[in-house]
Amino acid sequence: MALEFVRVGGGTAVRPIANFFLSMEKSGDVKFFHPHPITEEEAVKRCSYDGKDLYYVATNEGTVLAYGMLRGWDEGYAIPSLGIFVHQSARGTDLARAFMLFLHAAAKAHGAEKVMLKVYPQNLFAVRLYENVGYKFSEKVAGQLVGYVKLKTQGKAESRESRRDEPAIAPTVELKDKVKSAGEMSKKSESF
Ligand SMILES: CC(C)(COP(=O)(O)OP(=O)(O)OC[C@H]1O[C@@H](n2cnc3c(N)ncnc32)[C@H](O)[C@@H]1OP(=O)(O)O)[C@@H](O)C(=O)NCCC(=O)NCCS
């Protein structure tokens, strides 16, 4: 096993998600992240969820490192709202950026043209991360910046075809080797 993005819902094992929610709550960072209650009861709901919205975890060797979501389709919105939370042990490793790009690809595959998110301006890491992956902030609602990113509309092959003169070198995203091994992670986490 290695790093994986795994969809949550339709019968996902509850324990690893519930443990991750517990670690989120303990970190205190939920003051910046409150899309839904971060409780064991909510973990049970998420794991049996069956709808149009998308919930994912990033796992390494079965241990949950991050939780991310795209929501709004269930309520009839065309532009999903993104949320992300990375475990403290996996921050600064480029996992957040990789997860953001994965969520954008998932949104695109689901038919979205844009993704939106809200972030507290004092949440500097998050604001920086979002700006780095293309979000533009133009308004503030209830103390939070509201940002949008337009998803790419051209496939790589099509894009290359229309830019024949340019070298077709795909950028590589390399995860910095800082993600702790499963053994080093919280003893409370159970394998996924
Ligand atoms: C927001 C979050 C997902 C970012 O993950 P991360 O792993 O810390 O992200 P990164 O390491 O890519 O850091 C993001 C940016 O902040 C920068 N940064 C790091 N330390 C910083 C500091 N002390 N001051 C300002 N910026 C800093 C990083 O350099 C990076 O920018 P760069 O790529 O231009 O260098 C993570 O911190 C998190 O889960 N926080 C709690 C939940 C949350 O706030 N979610 C967002 C809700 S809107």
The ligand as an SDF file (V2000), in Angstrom:
LIG
                    3D

 48 50  0  0  0  0  0  0  0  0999 V2000
   -4.8940   24.5270    5.3780 C   0  0  0  0  0  0  0  0  0  0  0  0
   -4.1010   23.2450    5.2910 C   0  0  0  0  0  0  0  0  0  0  0  0
   -4.9030   22.1980    4.5120 C   0  0  0  0  0  0  0  0  0  0  0  0
   -2.8050   23.5380    4.5420 C   0  0  0  0  0  0  0  0  0  0  0  0
   -2.0140   22.3760    4.5430 O   0  0  0  0  0  0  0  0  0  0  0  0
   -0.4380   22.4910    4.6350 P   0  0  0  0  0  0  0  0  0  0  0  0
    0.1400   21.1470    4.5100 O   0  0  0  0  0  0  0  0  0  0  0  0
   -0.1190   23.2730    5.8660 O   0  0  0  0  0  0  0  0  0  0  0  0
   -0.1330   23.3180    3.3300 O   0  0  0  0  0  0  0  0  0  0  0  0
    1.2640   23.7800    2.7610 P   0  0  0  0  0  0  0  0  0  0  0  0
    2.4050   23.1400    3.4730 O   0  0  0  0  0  0  0  0  0  0  0  0
    1.1750   23.6250    1.2990 O   0  0  0  0  0  0  0  0  0  0  0  0
    1.3310   25.3170    3.1600 O   0  0  0  0  0  0  0  0  0  0  0  0
    0.4850   26.2090    2.5110 C   0  0  0  0  0  0  0  0  0  0  0  0
    1.2550   27.5010    2.2720 C   0  0  0  0  0  0  0  0  0  0  0  0
    1.4250   28.1930    3.5340 O   0  0  0  0  0  0  0  0  0  0  0  0
    2.7920   28.5610    3.6290 C   0  0  0  0  0  0  0  0  0  0  0  0
    3.2270   28.6690    5.0150 N   0  0  0  0  0  0  0  0  0  0  0  0
    3.7990   27.7340    5.7920 C   0  0  0  0  0  0  0  0  0  0  0  0
    4.0890   28.2580    6.9890 N   0  0  0  0  0  0  0  0  0  0  0  0
    3.6680   29.5410    6.9550 C   0  0  0  0  0  0  0  0  0  0  0  0
    3.6650   30.6010    7.9110 C   0  0  0  0  0  0  0  0  0  0  0  0
    4.1580   30.4390    9.1420 N   0  0  0  0  0  0  0  0  0  0  0  0
    3.1340   31.7960    7.5380 N   0  0  0  0  0  0  0  0  0  0  0  0
    2.6280   31.9730    6.3120 C   0  0  0  0  0  0  0  0  0  0  0  0
    2.5910   31.0020    5.3640 N   0  0  0  0  0  0  0  0  0  0  0  0
    3.1240   29.7980    5.7070 C   0  0  0  0  0  0  0  0  0  0  0  0
    3.5210   27.4740    2.9290 C   0  0  0  0  0  0  0  0  0  0  0  0
    4.8390   27.9070    2.6020 O   0  0  0  0  0  0  0  0  0  0  0  0
    2.6480   27.2570    1.7120 C   0  0  0  0  0  0  0  0  0  0  0  0
    2.8720   28.2430    0.7370 O   0  0  0  0  0  0  0  0  0  0  0  0
    3.9810   28.0060   -0.4280 P   0  0  0  0  0  0  0  0  0  0  0  0
    3.5880   26.7190   -1.1220 O   0  0  0  0  0  0  0  0  0  0  0  0
    3.8130   29.2030   -1.2810 O   0  0  0  0  0  0  0  0  0  0  0  0
    5.2990   27.9110    0.2450 O   0  0  0  0  0  0  0  0  0  0  0  0
   -3.7420   22.6970    6.6920 C   0  0  0  0  0  0  0  0  0  0  0  0
   -2.9620   23.6660    7.3570 O   0  0  0  0  0  0  0  0  0  0  0  0
   -4.9490   22.3490    7.5170 C   0  0  0  0  0  0  0  0  0  0  0  0
   -5.4940   21.2610    7.3860 O   0  0  0  0  0  0  0  0  0  0  0  0
   -5.3870   23.2410    8.4090 N   0  0  0  0  0  0  0  0  0  0  0  0
   -6.5270   22.9940    9.2930 C   0  0  0  0  0  0  0  0  0  0  0  0
   -7.8530   22.9330    8.5360 C   0  0  0  0  0  0  0  0  0  0  0  0
   -8.0720   24.1590    7.7040 C   0  0  0  0  0  0  0  0  0  0  0  0
   -7.7810   25.2790    8.1070 O   0  0  0  0  0  0  0  0  0  0  0  0
   -8.6060   23.9100    6.5110 N   0  0  0  0  0  0  0  0  0  0  0  0
   -8.9610   24.9880    5.6040 C   0  0  0  0  0  0  0  0  0  0  0  0
  -10.2910   25.5000    5.9590 C   0  0  0  0  0  0  0  0  0  0  0  0
  -10.7990   26.7620    4.8230 S   0  0  0  0  0  0  0  0  0  0  0  0
  1  2  1  0
  2  3  1  0
  2  4  1  0
  2 36  1  0
  4  5  1  0
  5  6  1  0
  6  7  2  0
  6  8  1  0
  6  9  1  0
  9 10  1  0
 10 11  2  0
 10 12  1  0
 10 13  1  0
 13 14  1  0
 14 15  1  0
 15 16  1  0
 15 30  1  0
 16 17  1  0
 17 18  1  0
 17 28  1  0
 18 19  1  0
 18 27  1  0
 19 20  2  0
 20 21  1  0
 21 22  1  0
 21 27  2  0
 22 23  1  0
 22 24  2  0
 24 25  1  0
 25 26  2  0
 26 27  1  0
 28 29  1  0
 28 30  1  0
 30 31  1  0
 31 32  1  0
 32 33  2  0
 32 34  1  0
 32 35  1  0
 36 37  1  0
 36 38  1  0
 38 39  2  0
 38 40  1  0
 40 41  1  0
 41 42  1  0
 42 43  1  0
 43 44  2  0
 43 45  1  0
 45 46  1  0
 46 47  1  0
 47 48  1  0
M  END
$$$$
